[in-house]
Amino acid sequence: MGCSLWAPLDILTTMLSNFFFCLLSAVKLYLLGFRVLLAQLSNKPLRLPVMPRQDGKVAIVTGGGRGIGYEVVRHLARLGTHVIIGGRDEQEGLAAVRRICEEHKEAKVEFRKLDLASLQSVRQFTKSFKERDLPLNILINNAGVMLLPEGRTDDGFELHFGVNYLGHFLLTWLLLDTLKDSGKCGDNSSVVSVSSSAHGIGEIRLNDLNCRQHYSAHAAYCNSKLAQLLFSSHLHQELQLGGFPVISCAVDPGMVDTALYHHLWTPLRMAQSLIARLLFRTPAEGAATVLSAALSPALNGDCGGGYWANGRREMTTPPSFNPQLQRGLWEVSIQLLGLQ
Ligand SMILES: NC(=O)c1ccc[n+]([C@@H]2O[C@H](COP(=O)([O-])OP(=O)(O)OC[C@H]3O[C@@H](n4cnc5c(N)ncnc54)[C@H](OP(=O)(O)O)[C@@H]3O)[C@@H](O)[C@H]2O)c1
């Protein structure tokens, strides 16, 4: 009797708490976006420094069929890098390859199927890559999803966590030996994780990485971007400790006018597309920081790493430096992926 009286109240409390969690997460992200946009407007437009040719080098760029990734591929190919686009959409990927090859006749670009929402696809992609015995000098973990309705990857992970973070974790892990073999002292290989300033309001709860307690698409995106940063920083330290010629860094490309915003609530989407045309960075400007992070350390022979934004290395928020959180997330990820 008592139970049945309290049950509707419990349901109502849960619904209200979910509603407020979603609302708060959305407000936090939009306020952050507003602040970032203001800061971006006061910064000078980003220009890519002149980079020397990269002939003989090989790069993998995930999600390189459009947006920021496409511009990264285009520029690397122009510098002579052999670039492999890892992507889900074959038509889009092949169209990107065609466009780049039309623009630069000698470009060496190819598309290979990679779905980061499937661990099997990640394993298949790395297996085929390794069978070719190519070096790997640059890995750009760029592909990403934002504000998707609640959903799961093929392996049952929350979509933002699974695609933005865990899929890239596995990809990097499986390619690490090739990256190590391909780097040289003074000419390190690099792993660049394309994160976002949204990491600053992310939260990592090791006991609820799949957001089963509460789901907010806004929070899930921010959390996945923080996870990428923690991963990138921990990986860099491990590589430095082991003395390997590989650097790992994370990048915030800024607010860039791309299809990433397609899942915004329709009225917001309409306002965003207007504002974006005027005030957001172009994909090429977004790519500038990614390319600087990937190429500058190798060129300058410094030890690389860190967090890059606005075309240079910058400081970031304290949770990203928390070594316990970094190690905790690393260990849980290894368990979730069944590695070691
Ligand atoms: N745009 C911004 O303002 C902004 C700001 C901060 C950070 N970023 C980050 O920048 C990165 C690039 O985003 P963007 O702005 O260029 O967006 P975009 O144009 O939507 O590009 C995202 C790319 O990721 C690919 N992708 C999505 N799910 C995938 C999956 N399961 N497997 C393989 N590839 C997948 C997409 O391909 P398909 O969906 O066609 O498969 C697409 O090529 C993302 O990590 C994003 O979080 C962007």
The ligand as an ORCA input file, in Angstrom:
! r2SCAN-3c Opt
* xyz 0 1
  N      33.027     22.458    -35.296
  C      33.348     22.942    -34.106
  O      32.948     24.063    -33.728
  C      34.203     22.138    -33.173
  C      34.555     22.715    -31.954
  C      35.358     21.982    -31.062
  C      35.756     20.708    -31.409
  N      35.385     20.166    -32.602
  C      35.818     18.797    -32.907
  O      36.393     18.745    -34.199
  C      36.255     17.412    -34.720
  C      35.793     17.484    -36.179
  O      34.482     17.993    -36.199
  P      33.895     18.902    -37.367
  O      33.521     20.178    -36.760
  O      34.781     18.885    -38.550
  O      32.520     18.120    -37.648
  P      31.974     17.311    -38.907
  O      32.068     18.137    -40.135
  O      30.648     16.798    -38.498
  O      33.008     16.118    -39.054
  C      32.987     15.019    -38.200
  C      33.585     13.845    -38.931
  O      33.550     12.711    -38.058
  C      33.028     11.594    -38.786
  N      32.405     10.596    -37.939
  C      31.318     10.724    -37.135
  N      31.030      9.551    -36.563
  C      31.945      8.663    -36.997
  C      32.161      7.280    -36.767
  N      31.355      6.551    -35.990
  N      33.207      6.678    -37.376
  C      34.018      7.374    -38.190
  N      33.858      8.686    -38.468
  C      32.827      9.310    -37.882
  C      32.006     12.235    -39.718
  O      31.695     11.378    -40.787
  P      30.223     10.728    -40.985
  O      29.302     11.253    -39.915
  O      29.848     11.114    -42.347
  O      30.477      9.273    -40.838
  C      32.791     13.460    -40.174
  O      33.658     13.136    -41.225
  C      35.276     16.689    -33.787
  O      36.006     15.831    -32.941
  C      34.660     17.812    -32.980
  O      34.249     17.403    -31.689
  C      34.624     20.856    -33.500
*
